[in-house]
Amino acid sequence: GSCWHRCCPGRNNACWALGTRRARCYCDSYCERTGDCCEDYHTACRRAAVGCVVGSWGPWSGCSSLCGVGSKARSRQVTIPPRHGGEPCPDLKQRRGCLGEHPACGATK
């Protein structure tokens, strides 16, 4: 089977061709993990592969709760998207817990 113009990023079960003995072979980047790549996968896809590149994390947001348990979030942007079966992008958002301690909190207790 040939991956020519069929290279897909990540895991994509629709990204396949008929290989030897009429069995499916795959042209997605996940085929390297499962070992079912088409014979020309490396020459057709990996040579031109571009992995995802992301920027640095932005600042954490303020706590979602002024008093008590809440959460903070931050994000980052994709600067170069993956192409031709390159590595997919990592997480673009993070969230963590926080404890709101606004000065007015003590007065309401």
Number of C-alpha atoms within 10 A of each C-alpha: 20 19 24 13 10 18 25 24 22 18 16 15 12 11 18 23 19 14 16 11 7 9 11 15 22 30 36 27 26 19 20 14 9 9 10 18 24 23 16 14 25 16 11 20 24 17 12 14 19 18 17 16 16 16 12 12 13 12 11 14 12 14 20 16 15 16 17 13 13 15 16 17 16 15 16 15 16 14 11 13 15 19 18 22 25 22 18 17 17 10 10 14 12 12 12 11 12 16 15 17 14 12 10 10 12 9 6 7 6
